[in-house]
Amino acid sequence: MDKMRELVDKLNEYSRQYYVLDEPTVSDKEYDALYDELKKLEAETGVVYFDSPTRRVGGDPVSSFNKHEHIERLYSLDKATTEEELVAFDKRVGEDTEYTVEYKFDGLTICLTYENGQFSRATTRGNGVVGEDVTAQVLTIKSFPFTIDYKGTIEVQGEAVMRLSILEDYNKTADEPLKNARNAAAGAIRNLDPKVTEKRKLDIMFYNVNYTSEPFLTSQTECVEFLRQNGFKVHPFLRVCKGINAVMSAIKEIEIERKKLDILTDGAVVKVNSFARRKEMGFTDKFPRWAIAYKFEAEEVTTILKDVKWQVGRTGKLTPLGIVEPVELCGATVRKATLNNYGDILRKNVKIGARILIRRSNEVIPEILGATEFSGDCKEVVKPEKCPACGSHLTENGANIFCPNEHCRPRVIAKITNFAGKNGMNIEGFSEKTAELLFDKFGVENFSDLYLLDRDKVRALEGFKDLKTDNLFAAIENSKTVSLPNFIFALGIDNVGKKTAKDLAEHFKTAENLFYCGKDELTAIPEIGEIIAGGVSEYFSDEANIAEIKKLFGLGITVSKAQEKINGGVFAGEKVVLTGSLSEFTRDEAAAIIENLGGTVVSSVSKNTTLVIAGENAGSKLDKARALSVRVVSEREFKALIGK
């Protein structure tokens, strides 16, 4: 029994580090070994501790949801969509009030009850007075504790969410793809089969203590700190603002930073910090008078799919592009929306003439999430048999369709544009339109053709006068000296993006070493998998590719060796996070400097992070760094460290 208690405590702590703090300290293999040992002991003894992690698996389906009356009513929030409405709210509250500002997550509200320090039940919000008991479903979620320090009765409130990356992975193999993260979370909780909930790997983001039998919290900041200290998953962003102008600044910060989150958000929540002041203000029939939700523009909308066009990319892959009835979304008029491939069309049951749900995020072309309504004249999307650009017979590989013709116009243009781009040879001012013009007029098809252009013939082109021509040829000449990572990226090898090009450069050091590498050597590199290794090996096994590279070298292309990290450099052993805007460096430039001076640049702050470089408008990463007591330096201090 002592061993079981030890295993339960150890596994619960590992789960807290992984699911709540995002700071795993053991591998999955180590965790699974301990978990299996605990399961074996539980089977032998017939004893399962109240807080055993084995309780968090999906159990048998329930026949129905029981109703549950909340101890304290769960109110919804009044909403604002303009700064004028926020100012009006501030006037009702009273000037110079201290507010808190937090993310508003878009999922399903969940209320957890604890009695005598132990988890008792989980319910939905329902109508605010009566919800549904979803304890069996919520038990599968690992971002809340079974036991807490408070020994009275307490209700805590959070939002059940499905991470966007998990939704994407789930939909890759799902028989019925989920349309969005909000519906995915709600559907998982309100499914009678807890095993369905478990498969969707939900989180709960906690933000409120709704009731305590013995009041002891006096503010929202105390409330959030209580949740954090007791092992509930709490987002690190929490701004304390004096006055409405500071509130608006915090909301703008959220609007920028939320695009980097892996969780669906739809606004910010503004609350009076003081509980005493809240008590004075009270409630309306529907809302607390002391809080308001600032809603951002909708990122999802429905419209009619009018047609599907097929676009040919650099590798020959055909990508379907939906032509939709124009609709306003996130401040822009949307006329096109993407689909992944023909298999995606079938899985999402997309038909021409159907009403579809589209989502736009991070200011990219919206994606079609699925069909929501069909009319009698809907038509199936026809799978193409010939390339829409060159007429070649198409080939299939899984759910994807390819044009095999390497001379197909859009393939060539995409290849040349990629070669000349910023992450490739960095021919300044070179665009897709330039590639199209050079292909159509001079048959520029190979990389080397760019370095063999006739200046007089280019100058004679429409729109190419002396200055533009001189700029183009100067940029082409300047591109002849290139770093190894950029050169590898420029070649356009299948599945080799910016990060993989950098990994290959660091391992092989020179272009020549890479040309003669074998697949076994490639797969031995930790960051390189079988698919990437196969693509790289195949590319350099093609004599035409090697001949083209040698021709580039003969035309004066010089590829610099990968820079060696400086042993004992100023960032030696440091795990560094960059956040905010830097005025004198791009993010890539700063990262290259750090890595060349011995450091490792990582994307997120954890307890393993040793340094954060914070520029202007640094957001949640800076908050988390401070919470974890990670060293933070400004851009000015960063410049001093590197001797500038």
PATIMAR-610707 format. One record per residue (C-alpha): x, y, z; residue in three letters. Coordinates in steps of 0.5 Angstrom, whole numbers. Example, Ala and Ser with C-alpha at 12.3 -4.5 7.8 and 13.67 -1.06 7.14 Angstrom:
2
{{25, -9, 16}, 'ALA'}
{{27, -2, 14}, 'SER'}
END
This chain:
644
{{0, 0, 0}, 'MET'}
{{6, 5, 1}, 'ASP'}
{{9, 3, -5}, 'LYS'}
{{2, 5, -9}, 'MET'}
{{1, 11, -5}, 'ARG'}
{{8, 13, -7}, 'GLU'}
{{7, 12, -14}, 'LEU'}
{{0, 16, -14}, 'VAL'}
{{3, 22, -11}, 'ASP'}
{{9, 21, -16}, 'LYS'}
{{5, 20, -22}, 'LEU'}
{{0, 26, -20}, 'ASN'}
{{6, 31, -20}, 'GLU'}
{{9, 28, -26}, 'TYR'}
{{2, 30, -29}, 'SER'}
{{1, 37, -26}, 'ARG'}
{{8, 38, -29}, 'GLN'}
{{6, 36, -36}, 'TYR'}
{{-1, 38, -37}, 'TYR'}
{{-2, 44, -32}, 'VAL'}
{{5, 47, -32}, 'LEU'}
{{7, 45, -39}, 'ASP'}
{{14, 43, -36}, 'GLU'}
{{15, 35, -37}, 'PRO'}
{{20, 33, -33}, 'THR'}
{{20, 25, -35}, 'VAL'}
{{19, 22, -41}, 'SER'}
{{13, 18, -43}, 'ASP'}
{{16, 12, -43}, 'LYS'}
{{18, 13, -36}, 'GLU'}
{{11, 15, -34}, 'TYR'}
{{8, 9, -37}, 'ASP'}
{{12, 4, -34}, 'ALA'}
{{10, 7, -27}, 'LEU'}
{{3, 8, -29}, 'TYR'}
{{3, 0, -31}, 'ASP'}
{{6, -2, -24}, 'GLU'}
{{1, 2, -21}, 'LEU'}
{{-5, -1, -25}, 'LYS'}
{{-2, -8, -23}, 'LYS'}
{{-2, -7, -16}, 'LEU'}
{{-9, -4, -16}, 'GLU'}
{{-11, -11, -19}, 'ALA'}
{{-7, -15, -14}, 'GLU'}
{{-10, -11, -8}, 'THR'}
{{-17, -9, -11}, 'GLY'}
{{-16, -2, -8}, 'VAL'}
{{-16, 4, -12}, 'VAL'}
{{-14, 11, -9}, 'TYR'}
{{-19, 17, -9}, 'PHE'}
{{-14, 21, -13}, 'ASP'}
{{-11, 15, -17}, 'SER'}
{{-9, 17, -24}, 'PRO'}
{{-12, 11, -27}, 'THR'}
{{-19, 14, -25}, 'ARG'}
{{-18, 19, -31}, 'ARG'}
{{-19, 14, -36}, 'VAL'}
{{-26, 14, -40}, 'GLY'}
{{-31, 9, -37}, 'GLY'}
{{-37, 6, -39}, 'ASP'}
{{-42, 10, -43}, 'PRO'}
{{-48, 13, -38}, 'VAL'}
{{-55, 13, -40}, 'SER'}
{{-56, 20, -39}, 'SER'}
{{-54, 26, -36}, 'PHE'}
{{-57, 28, -29}, 'ASN'}
{{-59, 35, -27}, 'LYS'}
{{-55, 39, -22}, 'HIS'}
{{-56, 45, -18}, 'GLU'}
{{-50, 50, -17}, 'HIS'}
{{-49, 52, -10}, 'ILE'}
{{-48, 59, -13}, 'GLU'}
{{-51, 61, -20}, 'ARG'}
{{-46, 62, -26}, 'LEU'}
{{-48, 68, -29}, 'TYR'}
{{-46, 69, -36}, 'SER'}
{{-43, 76, -38}, 'LEU'}
{{-45, 82, -42}, 'ASP'}
{{-41, 84, -48}, 'LYS'}
{{-38, 90, -51}, 'ALA'}
{{-35, 90, -58}, 'THR'}
{{-33, 97, -59}, 'THR'}
{{-28, 102, -54}, 'GLU'}
{{-34, 106, -53}, 'GLU'}
{{-38, 101, -50}, 'GLU'}
{{-32, 99, -45}, 'LEU'}
{{-32, 107, -43}, 'VAL'}
{{-39, 106, -42}, 'ALA'}
{{-38, 100, -37}, 'PHE'}
{{-33, 104, -34}, 'ASP'}
{{-37, 110, -32}, 'LYS'}
{{-42, 105, -29}, 'ARG'}
{{-37, 102, -25}, 'VAL'}
{{-34, 109, -23}, 'GLY'}
{{-27, 112, -25}, 'GLU'}
{{-20, 110, -23}, 'ASP'}
{{-23, 103, -21}, 'THR'}
{{-18, 97, -21}, 'GLU'}
{{-19, 92, -26}, 'TYR'}
{{-17, 85, -29}, 'THR'}
{{-16, 83, -36}, 'VAL'}
{{-16, 76, -38}, 'GLU'}
{{-17, 72, -44}, 'TYR'}
{{-24, 69, -46}, 'LYS'}
{{-23, 62, -48}, 'PHE'}
{{-28, 59, -53}, 'ASP'}
{{-30, 52, -51}, 'GLY'}
{{-35, 50, -46}, 'LEU'}
{{-36, 52, -39}, 'THR'}
{{-35, 47, -33}, 'ILE'}
{{-36, 48, -26}, 'CYS'}
{{-32, 43, -21}, 'LEU'}
{{-34, 42, -14}, 'THR'}
{{-30, 40, -8}, 'TYR'}
{{-32, 38, -1}, 'GLU'}
{{-27, 37, 4}, 'ASN'}
{{-21, 38, 0}, 'GLY'}
{{-23, 32, -5}, 'GLN'}
{{-26, 33, -12}, 'PHE'}
{{-33, 31, -12}, 'SER'}
{{-37, 33, -19}, 'ARG'}
{{-36, 36, -25}, 'ALA'}
{{-42, 40, -29}, 'THR'}
{{-44, 44, -35}, 'THR'}
{{-46, 51, -34}, 'ARG'}
{{-53, 50, -36}, 'GLY'}
{{-58, 55, -35}, 'ASN'}
{{-53, 58, -30}, 'GLY'}
{{-58, 55, -24}, 'VAL'}
{{-58, 48, -26}, 'VAL'}
{{-53, 44, -30}, 'GLY'}
{{-52, 37, -32}, 'GLU'}
{{-47, 32, -29}, 'ASP'}
{{-41, 31, -33}, 'VAL'}
{{-37, 28, -28}, 'THR'}
{{-35, 21, -32}, 'ALA'}
{{-33, 25, -38}, 'GLN'}
{{-29, 31, -34}, 'VAL'}
{{-25, 25, -30}, 'LEU'}
{{-21, 24, -37}, 'THR'}
{{-18, 31, -37}, 'ILE'}
{{-12, 32, -33}, 'LYS'}
{{-11, 39, -32}, 'SER'}
{{-14, 39, -26}, 'PHE'}
{{-13, 36, -19}, 'PRO'}
{{-16, 31, -15}, 'PHE'}
{{-15, 34, -8}, 'THR'}
{{-14, 41, -6}, 'ILE'}
{{-12, 45, 0}, 'ASP'}
{{-18, 48, 2}, 'TYR'}
{{-22, 44, 6}, 'LYS'}
{{-29, 47, 6}, 'GLY'}
{{-34, 47, 0}, 'THR'}
{{-32, 50, -6}, 'ILE'}
{{-34, 51, -14}, 'GLU'}
{{-29, 53, -19}, 'VAL'}
{{-30, 55, -26}, 'GLN'}
{{-26, 54, -32}, 'GLY'}
{{-27, 53, -40}, 'GLU'}
{{-26, 46, -43}, 'ALA'}
{{-22, 47, -49}, 'VAL'}
{{-19, 43, -55}, 'MET'}
{{-13, 45, -57}, 'ARG'}
{{-12, 47, -64}, 'LEU'}
{{-6, 43, -66}, 'SER'}
{{-10, 37, -63}, 'ILE'}
{{-16, 38, -67}, 'LEU'}
{{-12, 38, -73}, 'GLU'}
{{-9, 31, -71}, 'ASP'}
{{-15, 28, -69}, 'TYR'}
{{-18, 30, -76}, 'ASN'}
{{-13, 27, -80}, 'LYS'}
{{-15, 20, -78}, 'THR'}
{{-23, 22, -76}, 'ALA'}
{{-28, 18, -80}, 'ASP'}
{{-32, 25, -79}, 'GLU'}
{{-28, 31, -78}, 'PRO'}
{{-30, 36, -73}, 'LEU'}
{{-31, 43, -75}, 'LYS'}
{{-28, 47, -70}, 'ASN'}
{{-25, 47, -63}, 'ALA'}
{{-31, 50, -60}, 'ARG'}
{{-36, 45, -62}, 'ASN'}
{{-31, 39, -61}, 'ALA'}
{{-30, 41, -54}, 'ALA'}
{{-37, 41, -53}, 'ALA'}
{{-39, 35, -56}, 'GLY'}
{{-34, 31, -52}, 'ALA'}
{{-36, 33, -46}, 'ILE'}
{{-44, 32, -48}, 'ARG'}
{{-42, 25, -51}, 'ASN'}
{{-45, 20, -46}, 'LEU'}
{{-39, 16, -48}, 'ASP'}
{{-33, 18, -44}, 'PRO'}
{{-28, 14, -48}, 'LYS'}
{{-30, 19, -54}, 'VAL'}
{{-28, 25, -49}, 'THR'}
{{-22, 22, -47}, 'GLU'}
{{-20, 21, -55}, 'LYS'}
{{-21, 29, -56}, 'ARG'}
{{-15, 30, -50}, 'LYS'}
{{-19, 36, -47}, 'LEU'}
{{-16, 41, -43}, 'ASP'}
{{-20, 46, -38}, 'ILE'}
{{-17, 53, -37}, 'MET'}
{{-19, 56, -30}, 'PHE'}
{{-21, 63, -28}, 'TYR'}
{{-26, 63, -23}, 'ASN'}
{{-28, 61, -16}, 'VAL'}
{{-35, 61, -16}, 'ASN'}
{{-37, 59, -9}, 'TYR'}
{{-33, 58, -2}, 'THR'}
{{-37, 56, 4}, 'SER'}
{{-32, 60, 8}, 'GLU'}
{{-30, 66, 4}, 'PRO'}
{{-23, 68, 4}, 'PHE'}
{{-21, 71, -2}, 'LEU'}
{{-22, 78, -3}, 'THR'}
{{-20, 80, -10}, 'SER'}
{{-19, 77, -17}, 'GLN'}
{{-12, 76, -17}, 'THR'}
{{-12, 72, -10}, 'GLU'}
{{-17, 68, -14}, 'CYS'}
{{-13, 66, -20}, 'VAL'}
{{-7, 65, -15}, 'GLU'}
{{-11, 60, -11}, 'PHE'}
{{-13, 56, -17}, 'LEU'}
{{-5, 56, -19}, 'ARG'}
{{-2, 54, -13}, 'GLN'}
{{-8, 49, -12}, 'ASN'}
{{-6, 45, -19}, 'GLY'}
{{-11, 48, -23}, 'PHE'}
{{-9, 50, -30}, 'LYS'}
{{-9, 57, -31}, 'VAL'}
{{-7, 62, -37}, 'HIS'}
{{-1, 66, -35}, 'PRO'}
{{-4, 72, -38}, 'PHE'}
{{-7, 77, -32}, 'LEU'}
{{-6, 84, -33}, 'ARG'}
{{-8, 89, -27}, 'VAL'}
{{-10, 95, -30}, 'CYS'}
{{-12, 102, -26}, 'LYS'}
{{-17, 105, -31}, 'GLY'}
{{-20, 104, -37}, 'ILE'}
{{-14, 106, -42}, 'ASN'}
{{-10, 101, -39}, 'ALA'}
{{-16, 96, -40}, 'VAL'}
{{-16, 98, -47}, 'MET'}
{{-8, 97, -48}, 'SER'}
{{-9, 90, -45}, 'ALA'}
{{-14, 88, -49}, 'ILE'}
{{-10, 90, -55}, 'LYS'}
{{-4, 86, -53}, 'GLU'}
{{-9, 80, -52}, 'ILE'}
{{-11, 81, -59}, 'GLU'}
{{-4, 81, -62}, 'ILE'}
{{-2, 75, -58}, 'GLU'}
{{-8, 71, -58}, 'ARG'}
{{-6, 69, -66}, 'LYS'}
{{0, 65, -63}, 'LYS'}
{{-4, 61, -58}, 'LEU'}
{{-6, 54, -59}, 'ASP'}
{{-13, 55, -56}, 'ILE'}
{{-19, 58, -59}, 'LEU'}
{{-20, 65, -56}, 'THR'}
{{-26, 70, -58}, 'ASP'}
{{-24, 76, -53}, 'GLY'}
{{-22, 79, -47}, 'ALA'}
{{-26, 79, -40}, 'VAL'}
{{-25, 85, -36}, 'VAL'}
{{-27, 85, -28}, 'LYS'}
{{-27, 89, -22}, 'VAL'}
{{-21, 86, -18}, 'ASN'}
{{-24, 88, -11}, 'SER'}
{{-29, 83, -9}, 'PHE'}
{{-32, 88, -4}, 'ALA'}
{{-33, 93, -10}, 'ARG'}
{{-37, 87, -13}, 'ARG'}
{{-41, 86, -8}, 'LYS'}
{{-43, 93, -8}, 'GLU'}
{{-45, 93, -15}, 'MET'}
{{-49, 86, -15}, 'GLY'}
{{-52, 83, -21}, 'PHE'}
{{-58, 84, -26}, 'THR'}
{{-62, 79, -28}, 'ASP'}
{{-57, 76, -33}, 'LYS'}
{{-50, 79, -32}, 'PHE'}
{{-46, 81, -26}, 'PRO'}
{{-45, 89, -26}, 'ARG'}
{{-38, 89, -25}, 'TRP'}
{{-35, 85, -31}, 'ALA'}
{{-36, 85, -38}, 'ILE'}
{{-33, 81, -44}, 'ALA'}
{{-30, 85, -50}, 'TYR'}
{{-31, 80, -56}, 'LYS'}
{{-27, 80, -62}, 'PHE'}
{{-29, 80, -69}, 'GLU'}
{{-32, 73, -71}, 'ALA'}
{{-27, 68, -74}, 'GLU'}
{{-32, 64, -77}, 'GLU'}
{{-38, 65, -82}, 'VAL'}
{{-42, 61, -86}, 'THR'}
{{-43, 62, -94}, 'THR'}
{{-44, 58, -100}, 'ILE'}
{{-39, 55, -104}, 'LEU'}
{{-40, 57, -111}, 'LYS'}
{{-34, 53, -115}, 'ASP'}
{{-27, 49, -113}, 'VAL'}
{{-21, 51, -117}, 'LYS'}
{{-15, 46, -117}, 'TRP'}
{{-8, 50, -116}, 'GLN'}
{{-1, 46, -118}, 'VAL'}
{{4, 47, -113}, 'GLY'}
{{12, 47, -114}, 'ARG'}
{{12, 39, -112}, 'THR'}
{{6, 38, -117}, 'GLY'}
{{1, 37, -112}, 'LYS'}
{{-6, 40, -114}, 'LEU'}
{{-9, 44, -108}, 'THR'}
{{-17, 45, -108}, 'PRO'}
{{-19, 52, -107}, 'LEU'}
{{-26, 54, -106}, 'GLY'}
{{-29, 60, -109}, 'ILE'}
{{-35, 62, -105}, 'VAL'}
{{-40, 68, -104}, 'GLU'}
{{-37, 74, -102}, 'PRO'}
{{-37, 75, -94}, 'VAL'}
{{-34, 79, -89}, 'GLU'}
{{-30, 76, -84}, 'LEU'}
{{-25, 79, -79}, 'CYS'}
{{-25, 86, -83}, 'GLY'}
{{-24, 83, -90}, 'ALA'}
{{-28, 81, -96}, 'THR'}
{{-27, 73, -97}, 'VAL'}
{{-28, 70, -104}, 'ARG'}
{{-23, 64, -103}, 'LYS'}
{{-22, 59, -98}, 'ALA'}
{{-18, 53, -98}, 'THR'}
{{-18, 45, -97}, 'LEU'}
{{-12, 41, -96}, 'ASN'}
{{-14, 35, -102}, 'ASN'}
{{-19, 31, -105}, 'TYR'}
{{-19, 27, -99}, 'GLY'}
{{-21, 33, -95}, 'ASP'}
{{-27, 34, -99}, 'ILE'}
{{-29, 27, -98}, 'LEU'}
{{-28, 27, -91}, 'ARG'}
{{-32, 34, -90}, 'LYS'}
{{-37, 32, -95}, 'ASN'}
{{-36, 39, -99}, 'VAL'}
{{-41, 40, -105}, 'LYS'}
{{-42, 46, -110}, 'ILE'}
{{-48, 50, -108}, 'GLY'}
{{-47, 48, -100}, 'ALA'}
{{-47, 52, -95}, 'ARG'}
{{-40, 52, -91}, 'ILE'}
{{-37, 54, -85}, 'LEU'}
{{-30, 57, -86}, 'ILE'}
{{-25, 60, -81}, 'ARG'}
{{-20, 65, -82}, 'ARG'}
{{-14, 66, -77}, 'SER'}
{{-7, 69, -77}, 'ASN'}
{{-9, 73, -83}, 'GLU'}
{{-8, 68, -88}, 'VAL'}
{{-13, 65, -93}, 'ILE'}
{{-19, 62, -90}, 'PRO'}
{{-20, 54, -89}, 'GLU'}
{{-26, 51, -91}, 'ILE'}
{{-28, 47, -84}, 'LEU'}
{{-34, 43, -87}, 'GLY'}
{{-41, 43, -90}, 'ALA'}
{{-47, 46, -85}, 'THR'}
{{-53, 45, -90}, 'GLU'}
{{-55, 42, -97}, 'PHE'}
{{-60, 45, -102}, 'SER'}
{{-63, 40, -108}, 'GLY'}
{{-58, 43, -113}, 'ASP'}
{{-52, 41, -110}, 'CYS'}
{{-47, 38, -114}, 'LYS'}
{{-41, 33, -112}, 'GLU'}
{{-34, 36, -113}, 'VAL'}
{{-31, 32, -119}, 'VAL'}
{{-24, 30, -118}, 'LYS'}
{{-19, 32, -124}, 'PRO'}
{{-16, 27, -129}, 'GLU'}
{{-12, 32, -132}, 'LYS'}
{{-7, 38, -130}, 'CYS'}
{{-11, 44, -131}, 'PRO'}
{{-5, 48, -133}, 'ALA'}
{{-2, 43, -138}, 'CYS'}
{{-6, 38, -139}, 'GLY'}
{{-2, 32, -137}, 'SER'}
{{-5, 26, -134}, 'HIS'}
{{-5, 26, -126}, 'LEU'}
{{-2, 21, -121}, 'THR'}
{{-5, 20, -114}, 'GLU'}
{{-1, 18, -108}, 'ASN'}
{{-6, 17, -102}, 'GLY'}
{{-11, 23, -102}, 'ALA'}
{{-7, 27, -106}, 'ASN'}
{{-7, 28, -113}, 'ILE'}
{{0, 30, -117}, 'PHE'}
{{2, 33, -124}, 'CYS'}
{{8, 29, -126}, 'PRO'}
{{10, 34, -131}, 'ASN'}
{{16, 38, -128}, 'GLU'}
{{16, 43, -134}, 'HIS'}
{{8, 45, -132}, 'CYS'}
{{8, 53, -132}, 'ARG'}
{{6, 54, -125}, 'PRO'}
{{10, 48, -122}, 'ARG'}
{{16, 52, -125}, 'VAL'}
{{14, 59, -123}, 'ILE'}
{{13, 56, -116}, 'ALA'}
{{20, 53, -116}, 'LYS'}
{{24, 59, -119}, 'ILE'}
{{20, 64, -114}, 'THR'}
{{22, 59, -108}, 'ASN'}
{{29, 59, -110}, 'PHE'}
{{29, 67, -110}, 'ALA'}
{{26, 68, -104}, 'GLY'}
{{28, 71, -97}, 'LYS'}
{{29, 64, -94}, 'ASN'}
{{33, 62, -101}, 'GLY'}
{{38, 66, -105}, 'MET'}
{{34, 72, -102}, 'ASN'}
{{34, 76, -109}, 'ILE'}
{{31, 82, -107}, 'GLU'}
{{25, 85, -110}, 'GLY'}
{{24, 78, -114}, 'PHE'}
{{17, 76, -114}, 'SER'}
{{12, 71, -117}, 'GLU'}
{{10, 76, -122}, 'LYS'}
{{17, 77, -124}, 'THR'}
{{18, 69, -125}, 'ALA'}
{{12, 69, -129}, 'GLU'}
{{15, 74, -134}, 'LEU'}
{{21, 71, -134}, 'LEU'}
{{18, 64, -136}, 'PHE'}
{{14, 67, -141}, 'ASP'}
{{19, 71, -145}, 'LYS'}
{{25, 68, -144}, 'PHE'}
{{23, 61, -142}, 'GLY'}
{{27, 61, -135}, 'VAL'}
{{26, 54, -132}, 'GLU'}
{{32, 52, -129}, 'ASN'}
{{36, 56, -123}, 'PHE'}
{{42, 57, -127}, 'SER'}
{{38, 61, -132}, 'ASP'}
{{37, 67, -127}, 'LEU'}
{{44, 68, -128}, 'TYR'}
{{45, 68, -135}, 'LEU'}
{{39, 73, -137}, 'LEU'}
{{41, 78, -142}, 'ASP'}
{{41, 85, -139}, 'ARG'}
{{39, 88, -146}, 'ASP'}
{{33, 84, -147}, 'LYS'}
{{30, 84, -140}, 'VAL'}
{{31, 92, -140}, 'ARG'}
{{26, 92, -147}, 'ALA'}
{{21, 88, -143}, 'LEU'}
{{14, 92, -141}, 'GLU'}
{{15, 96, -134}, 'GLY'}
{{23, 94, -134}, 'PHE'}
{{26, 101, -135}, 'LYS'}
{{34, 102, -133}, 'ASP'}
{{33, 103, -126}, 'LEU'}
{{28, 97, -125}, 'LYS'}
{{33, 93, -129}, 'THR'}
{{39, 95, -126}, 'ASP'}
{{36, 93, -119}, 'ASN'}
{{34, 86, -121}, 'LEU'}
{{41, 85, -124}, 'PHE'}
{{45, 88, -118}, 'ALA'}
{{40, 83, -113}, 'ALA'}
{{42, 77, -117}, 'ILE'}
{{49, 79, -117}, 'GLU'}
{{49, 80, -109}, 'ASN'}
{{45, 73, -109}, 'SER'}
{{51, 69, -111}, 'LYS'}
{{54, 69, -104}, 'THR'}
{{49, 65, -100}, 'VAL'}
{{49, 61, -93}, 'SER'}
{{49, 54, -93}, 'LEU'}
{{42, 53, -90}, 'PRO'}
{{39, 58, -95}, 'ASN'}
{{42, 55, -101}, 'PHE'}
{{39, 48, -98}, 'ILE'}
{{32, 51, -98}, 'PHE'}
{{33, 55, -104}, 'ALA'}
{{33, 48, -108}, 'LEU'}
{{26, 46, -106}, 'GLY'}
{{27, 39, -104}, 'ILE'}
{{21, 36, -102}, 'ASP'}
{{19, 37, -94}, 'ASN'}
{{25, 41, -93}, 'VAL'}
{{23, 47, -90}, 'GLY'}
{{27, 53, -86}, 'LYS'}
{{28, 49, -80}, 'LYS'}
{{30, 42, -83}, 'THR'}
{{35, 46, -88}, 'ALA'}
{{38, 49, -82}, 'LYS'}
{{39, 42, -79}, 'ASP'}
{{42, 39, -85}, 'LEU'}
{{47, 45, -85}, 'ALA'}
{{49, 44, -78}, 'GLU'}
{{50, 37, -79}, 'HIS'}
{{54, 37, -86}, 'PHE'}
{{57, 43, -86}, 'LYS'}
{{59, 44, -93}, 'THR'}
{{54, 43, -99}, 'ALA'}
{{59, 38, -102}, 'GLU'}
{{58, 33, -96}, 'ASN'}
{{51, 34, -97}, 'LEU'}
{{51, 32, -104}, 'PHE'}
{{54, 25, -103}, 'TYR'}
{{50, 23, -96}, 'CYS'}
{{46, 17, -96}, 'GLY'}
{{39, 15, -93}, 'LYS'}
{{42, 12, -87}, 'ASP'}
{{46, 18, -85}, 'GLU'}
{{40, 22, -86}, 'LEU'}
{{36, 18, -81}, 'THR'}
{{41, 18, -76}, 'ALA'}
{{40, 26, -75}, 'ILE'}
{{35, 26, -69}, 'PRO'}
{{31, 32, -73}, 'GLU'}
{{31, 28, -79}, 'ILE'}
{{25, 22, -80}, 'GLY'}
{{24, 17, -86}, 'GLU'}
{{20, 21, -90}, 'ILE'}
{{25, 27, -90}, 'ILE'}
{{31, 23, -91}, 'ALA'}
{{28, 19, -97}, 'GLY'}
{{26, 26, -100}, 'GLY'}
{{33, 29, -99}, 'VAL'}
{{37, 22, -102}, 'SER'}
{{32, 22, -108}, 'GLU'}
{{34, 29, -110}, 'TYR'}
{{41, 28, -109}, 'PHE'}
{{41, 22, -113}, 'SER'}
{{38, 25, -119}, 'ASP'}
{{44, 27, -124}, 'GLU'}
{{40, 33, -127}, 'ALA'}
{{40, 36, -120}, 'ASN'}
{{47, 35, -119}, 'ILE'}
{{49, 38, -126}, 'ALA'}
{{44, 44, -124}, 'GLU'}
{{48, 45, -118}, 'ILE'}
{{55, 45, -121}, 'LYS'}
{{53, 49, -126}, 'LYS'}
{{51, 54, -121}, 'LEU'}
{{57, 54, -118}, 'PHE'}
{{61, 55, -125}, 'GLY'}
{{57, 61, -125}, 'LEU'}
{{60, 64, -119}, 'GLY'}
{{55, 62, -113}, 'ILE'}
{{59, 61, -107}, 'THR'}
{{56, 57, -101}, 'VAL'}
{{59, 59, -94}, 'SER'}
{{60, 53, -89}, 'LYS'}
{{55, 53, -84}, 'ALA'}
{{58, 57, -78}, 'GLN'}
{{61, 53, -72}, 'GLU'}
{{58, 55, -65}, 'LYS'}
{{63, 58, -61}, 'ILE'}
{{65, 54, -55}, 'ASN'}
{{64, 58, -49}, 'GLY'}
{{60, 64, -53}, 'GLY'}
{{56, 69, -49}, 'VAL'}
{{50, 64, -49}, 'PHE'}
{{53, 58, -48}, 'ALA'}
{{49, 53, -45}, 'GLY'}
{{43, 58, -45}, 'GLU'}
{{36, 56, -47}, 'LYS'}
{{33, 63, -50}, 'VAL'}
{{26, 65, -52}, 'VAL'}
{{25, 71, -56}, 'LEU'}
{{19, 75, -55}, 'THR'}
{{16, 82, -57}, 'GLY'}
{{19, 86, -63}, 'SER'}
{{26, 88, -63}, 'LEU'}
{{28, 95, -67}, 'SER'}
{{35, 93, -70}, 'GLU'}
{{34, 86, -71}, 'PHE'}
{{29, 81, -74}, 'THR'}
{{27, 75, -70}, 'ARG'}
{{32, 71, -75}, 'ASP'}
{{38, 75, -74}, 'GLU'}
{{37, 75, -67}, 'ALA'}
{{36, 67, -67}, 'ALA'}
{{42, 66, -71}, 'ALA'}
{{47, 71, -67}, 'ILE'}
{{45, 67, -60}, 'ILE'}
{{46, 60, -64}, 'GLU'}
{{53, 62, -66}, 'ASN'}
{{55, 64, -59}, 'LEU'}
{{53, 58, -56}, 'GLY'}
{{46, 58, -55}, 'GLY'}
{{39, 55, -57}, 'THR'}
{{33, 58, -59}, 'VAL'}
{{27, 55, -56}, 'VAL'}
{{20, 57, -58}, 'SER'}
{{16, 57, -51}, 'SER'}
{{18, 59, -44}, 'VAL'}
{{19, 53, -39}, 'SER'}
{{22, 52, -33}, 'LYS'}
{{28, 50, -37}, 'ASN'}
{{29, 56, -40}, 'THR'}
{{35, 60, -38}, 'THR'}
{{34, 67, -41}, 'LEU'}
{{28, 71, -44}, 'VAL'}
{{30, 77, -49}, 'ILE'}
{{24, 82, -49}, 'ALA'}
{{23, 87, -54}, 'GLY'}
{{17, 92, -55}, 'GLU'}
{{10, 89, -53}, 'ASN'}
{{12, 83, -50}, 'ALA'}
{{6, 79, -48}, 'GLY'}
{{5, 72, -44}, 'SER'}
{{12, 69, -45}, 'LYS'}
{{14, 75, -41}, 'LEU'}
{{9, 74, -36}, 'ASP'}
{{11, 67, -35}, 'LYS'}
{{18, 68, -35}, 'ALA'}
{{17, 73, -29}, 'ARG'}
{{13, 68, -26}, 'ALA'}
{{18, 62, -26}, 'LEU'}
{{24, 67, -24}, 'SER'}
{{27, 67, -31}, 'VAL'}
{{32, 72, -33}, 'ARG'}
{{30, 77, -37}, 'VAL'}
{{34, 82, -41}, 'VAL'}
{{32, 88, -46}, 'SER'}
{{34, 89, -53}, 'GLU'}
{{39, 94, -50}, 'ARG'}
{{42, 89, -46}, 'GLU'}
{{42, 84, -51}, 'PHE'}
{{46, 89, -55}, 'LYS'}
{{51, 90, -50}, 'ALA'}
{{52, 82, -49}, 'LEU'}
{{54, 81, -56}, 'ILE'}
{{58, 87, -56}, 'GLY'}
{{54, 92, -60}, 'LYS'}
END
